[in-house]
Amino acid sequence: MSEKYAIIKHSGKQYRVKEGAELRLDRFKSEARSTVEIKDVLAVNDKELKIGTPLVEGARVVLEVINHGRDKKVVIYKKRRRKDSKLKRGFRRSFTRVKITSIKA
């Protein structure tokens, strides 16, 4: 038996999600412990695979927001040899941790 999963689109990225899994998405405005419904579902596998053109009609993924946070710092270091040229920059990605509560096809 195949497992139930969905492929969703959020902030320009695609994620494969299944019920009960936790996921880090790019930060969006919502309160902790609130529920969010995503309607940008590209595909759903529930007994059979349904692929949207471009979205599956009537499909929704319900998420529960756990918390907001920031990742570890990512350091970007560029150096050109023998040119006395170097560049060091860094950033911390803000994320929203969510838990997938249900997939509705």
KAFEN-V374290 format. One record per backbone hydrogen bond with DSSP energy under -0.5 kcal/mol. CO is the residue of the C=O (numbers start at 1). NH is the residue of the N-H. E is the energy in kcal/mol with one decimal. If there is no record, write none. Layout:
co	nh	e
CO	NH	E
CO	NH	E
This chain:
co	nh	e
3	5	-0.6
4	19	-0.5
5	45	-3.1
6	8	-0.5
6	17	-3.0
7	42	-2.8
7	43	-1.3
8	15	-2.4
10	13	-1.6
13	10	-2.6
15	8	-2.6
15	17	-0.6
17	6	-2.5
18	21	-1.7
21	100	-2.5
23	25	-0.6
23	98	-3.0
25	96	-2.7
28	30	-0.5
31	34	-1.4
34	65	-2.8
36	38	-0.5
36	63	-3.5
37	39	-0.5
38	61	-2.0
39	41	-1.8
40	9	-2.2
40	42	-0.6
41	56	-2.7
42	52	-2.8
43	7	-2.5
44	46	-0.7
44	50	-3.2
45	5	-1.4
46	48	-1.3
48	46	-1.7
49	51	-0.5
50	44	-2.4
55	53	-1.1
55	57	-0.5
56	59	-1.2
60	104	-3.1
61	38	-2.8
61	63	-0.5
62	101	-2.3
62	102	-1.4
63	36	-2.7
63	65	-0.5
64	99	-2.3
65	33	-2.7
67	97	-2.6
69	95	-2.7
73	75	-0.5
74	91	-1.7
75	77	-0.6
76	89	-3.0
78	87	-2.8
79	81	-0.6
80	83	-1.4
80	85	-0.8
85	80	-2.4
87	78	-2.9
89	76	-4.0
91	74	-2.6
93	71	-2.8
94	27	-1.4
95	69	-2.3
96	25	-2.6
97	66	-2.9
97	67	-1.2
98	23	-2.6
99	64	-2.7
99	101	-0.6
100	20	-3.0
102	62	-2.5
103	105	-0.6
104	60	-2.7
